[in-house]
Amino acid sequence: MKYFWGNIRNSFDFFLRRKINLSRKNYSEHFVNISEIFDNEDEKHLYDLLCQKYDLSSFNDLSDRNFLENIYYLNIFDKCLSKNDSDSISILDIGSKNWSYARSEYAFFNSFSKEFVLDGIELDAYRLCSNLYNRYEIAKFYTKNLSNANYIVGDFMQHDKKYDYIIWILPFITEYPLLKWGLPLKYFKPEKMLIHAYNSLKPNGEMLIINQGEKEYQIQQELNKNIQTMPIYFGELPDSYGLFMNKRYGCKIIKSD
């Protein structure tokens, strides 16, 4: 009964969003000024290091905030994910929201595979943001000119493709955040979703999970015990640009043969 009325409200609102699909059209952002965006030399140094390894040309029409967000995630992928020498690879991003970090995923995988498919799946794609664009419309901007990126509106639990890589940023592993983000409680399935994600990996595939806060990170470690493999725990992830109020933690799960 604790979340009874919140769940009723979310169920009704979620039903309406999917039926009505309101949004402004043609979302865009202002071009970033690279020379003014960094507050100190350490921030600029990280950017310069990533420029030496990755093509960041697709970042240049992002706002200052989202430019730095994509630098942040690219640095995490660079530190936490292995590079596959396969001729073609497939990647899934679970719970992509408006997929504001799609450019970072593209830059990372494009650095070692010229034939890859990047899927992002989002259950609540028609949630309206404060700027009156919904997530789907915003994601169209972030994935423009990324010909191999696909934004999928759907329930991950009904998605059955296999992937070489899975990226899962801030999974709902407690009920309260899921309700705060407007979803009905029937979609709260942290253990089942983790098992389905693991089963969605190809042999030797990698899944990177990023949690918010130490409490969720500890819960994630308990959930990982349902997976028949030994996760790699990275602990607190570096946030060189001070983007997030709460600390973030990461782990990687590798699918056994």
Secondary structure, DSSP 4 states (H G I P E B T S, - for coil): -TTHHHHHHHHHHHHHHHHH----S----PPP-HHHH-SSHHHHHHHHHHHHHS--GGGTTS-HHHHHHHHHHHHHHHHHPPPP--SEEEEEEES-TT-TTHHHHHHHHHTT-SEEEEEEEETTTTPBPTTS-BHHHHHHHHTTT-TTEEEEES-GGG----EEEEEEES---SHHHHHHTT--GGG--HHHHHHHHHHTEEEEEEEEEEEEHHHHHHHHHHHGGGSSS--EEEEEPP-TT---SS-EEEEEEE---
